[in-house]
Amino acid sequence: MDNGLHRTAVSDTSVFDRERHVKYFLRCLKTFLPTGYTSNDSNRMMLACFILSALDILGVLQERTTPLERKEYVDWIYHCQHPEGGFRGFTGTDFGKLRNEDNAQWDPANLAATYFALGALLVLEDDLERVKRRECLRWLAKLQHKDGSFGEVLGEGANIEGGRDVRFCLLAALVRWILRGGKAGVRDETVDFDADALAEFVKSSQTYDGGIAKAPYHEAHGTLSLLNKLQPVRSKPTGSGDESSADQVFIQDTLHWLVYRQTSTMFDDDDEYQIPEDHTSPPASTPQLDHSFQVLGASIVPPAPQNQSSHSQPFQVPSDELQWAGFNGRCNKVADTCYSFWVGGTLGILQKVHLLDFNANRRYLLDKTQHIIGGFGKVPGDPPDIMHSYLGLAALAIMKEPGLKSIDPALCISVSAREHLESLGWRKGEGVDD
């Protein structure tokens, strides 16, 4: 069936082993995690969201868990809710009745954990009625710096901690979009952050090559090319044709950078990538090709310096090497499972997925990083981990892999979870916040 995505002429025999992924995530949900996760104890909310959302995208969350189990998951998430708004990453910092002004700084709500908590609750079809919406939105506004960026937590003296990072901007925009709902949903209309300042901060973080860095004057990164994931804060959706000419240039430059993240380079060491003997090596004067070479053609010709001999042969890459092409997050880096989502998801929001080699990315995920026990590793040969396993599934869902539910790439949860949110009466303005 023609779904408008780019397809190569190579026959695709890669197999998505759905049942093994189901077993992997059920094992993560219902048994102890490996010792390597010990250092992630404070990130339990993130792990919980990825696990539950993966089972939702796989279409088995309801049938492989009981109503009582799902209720207990919801109750645990609410147990992590901070009394002054937002959510903790785990229960370890909750002082309970011992909480006071002196130790409050050691028990902060966390911006990332707040998004993951809300995402997990939506996946579990909770109505969010127990979320302290007004308190959370007030807390959220306090996390914004004067330059429009966001920090992660409020520290001693309500100081913003956690740096200025576009990733926090994304999370803030999503939390705002989830919780504000219709105008009647939150009566206090003054509870908001400066959305225009946030958008300007993101624009100021664009680099010379079109990508977006974590902050101005830093290196562009695939996780950060998220201007259009911030569309919930805009009055008009990106791609509507109503952007200013400056916005259109910004978007086109970002598109160019994103498309060039697709690469067939999978190993760090130069000697891991062997050029067959029947292919001519470039002469010494030819510039070295970076790892982000385009994969949509079999012949790659680097720009020639003016003094290069006219009879030099272009660097040839065999077509079979180009059958597997994932995405990297920075120039001159190897492919990494998670960037198939970060890059593919951003392009999905822009409705530009057709610019990518769809099948080469699918083969990379299924042939190179899909693990025999289920899940996905970061790079070929790595064991699976929860984050890369979820984002690998999410990337396949964006590409409409059979056996997976549709995903909303902006929210990073299933379309059905987003539709559940939009069906809630308080969010449609049918009720008011107490």
Buried (B, 14 or more C-beta within 10 A) or exposed (E): EEEEBBBBEEEBEBEBBBEBBBBBBBBBBEEEBEEEBEEBEBBBBBBBBBBBBBBBBBBBBEEBBEEEEBEEBBEBBBEBBBEBBBBBBBEEBBEEEEBEEEEBBEBBBBBBBBBBBBBBBBBBBBBBEEBBBBBBBBBBBBBBBEEBBBBBBBBEEEEBEBBBBBBBBBBBBBBBBBBBBBEBBBEEEEBBBBBEBBBBBBBBBBBEEBBBBBBBEBEBBBBBBBBBBBBBBBEEEBBEEEBEEEBEEBBEBBBEBBBBBBBBBBBEEEEEBEBEEEEEEBEEEBEEBBBBBBBBEEEBBBEBEEEBEEEBEEBBBEEEBBBBBBBBBBBEBBBBBBBBBBBBBBBBBBEBBEBBBBBBBBBBBBBBBBBEEBBBBBBBEBEBBBBBBBBBBBBBBBBBBEBBBEBBBBBBBBBBBBEBBEEBEBBEEEBEBE
